[in-house]
Amino acid sequence: MPDDPPRRSSRYDALDLWRGFACLLVLVNHSVFYKVATAGATSAWALANGGLSAVAARLWLGVPLFFVISGYCISATIDSHRRKNAGVRAYFFKRFRRIFPPYWATLAGAAVLVGASDIVLHGAVTSGGGLRPWWFSAWQWAGSLTLTEIWRWHLIGGPKGLTLGPAWTLCYEEQFYAVTGALLFLAPRRFFTGAVLVTVAVLAAAWGTAKAGIDIDGFFFDGAWIQFALGILVYYVINYRRDDDRAKIAASAVFGVVIAWALSFGPQLLDLQKNSGQSMLVASGFALLALWLHPFDVRITQHRTMQPMKVCGMMCYSLYLVQVPIIGVIRGLLVWSGVGVDQLSPLISLPLCCIPTLWIAWRFHVAVERRFMSPASASAAAPLPLATAV
């Protein structure tokens, strides 16, 4: 397996579009409150609302797309560091600078916004499942601040409690960065070989702990690594074996095996409750699609209809961070006003939540996130007008 960094550009621009699409899926998931079951519907209107709610409830499946894209992008970052001999310290510093300052700013803002709003609105915000910042323990705050909360509780400090719900994905991302950074340090010229070995070890750990009844939920070796590894494989084939059809077919076969395993979950794939079969089906299906769509990358990204999605992709981290506290306050205002949110049509709640959230996310991106992006990424985002984001 050749591991020397490729000389040509490893940029895959359409991944920005997919990143924006994935973030919008999650935004829709959070913006629908309708809970009336379609089985009890007595009109076409109620049936339509119930159907929209059922679809929206499953759109958390945008998250596996993020993980596959991260696998590709971090592989490109590793290659860049290897070409420049930048070293592990630079790698971790850039990851820390990119992730933590905007996250901490959101965490502080959300604590003030949600806490103050809930007091003013007499508990309306927490009635929807939100938590006041002072309800969390010191250990839970420490785990949230360090993005270790989803596994911290296994080791010390009592039950799990994330102060910003969507940060569970960042906790997995942080572990992925740690493992890939370790591979960069231990085997810089054999990064992909090391990734294969880690993948095999993760499969063994997930199978062994499941057989032994050991709970490893929240650790990267609970199986979450596999979704990142699919992205690493897409990167390897596109950038190291681009002209080798046999490599594409072999990678497609790997994705097909994962798809077949996910399909073995059967009816569970339709459950509202999250399960690994759903995640793996979406991740492997997307990896397969990304592999074969790469030759059309320029054509896709330059099409004028893709520009709004490109904006969402550029600011997706800001959008992902701010959406839950903003939507929580909007929901709290509705409850406080006497609106029965559980029967509020998605056709009303979607624009009511999405439009202000997109606007605030853009302002946060400009004021905060862009300061911590790489110069190339920040300058690419600069000329894009706010109007195209909404």
ABEGO torsion letter per residue (X at the ends): XBABBBABBABBAAAAAAAAAAAAAAAAAAABABABBAAABABAAAAAAAAAAAAAAAAAAAAAAAAAAAAAAAAAAAAAAAAAGAEAAAAAAAAAAAAAAAAAAAAAAAAAAAAAAAAAAGGAAAAAGBBBAAABBAAAAAAAAAGAAAAAAAABGEBBBBABAAAAAAAAAAAAAAAAAAAAAABAAAAAAAAAAAAAAAAAAAAAAAAAGBBABGBAAAGAAAAAAAAAAAAAAAAAAAABAAAAAAAAAAAAAAAAAAAAAEAAAABABBBAAAAAAAAAAAAAAAAAAAAAAAAAAABAAAAAAAAAAAAAAAAAAAAAAAAAAAAAAAAAAGBBAAABBAAAAAAAAAAAAAAAAAAAAAAAAAAABBAAAAAAAAABBAAAAX
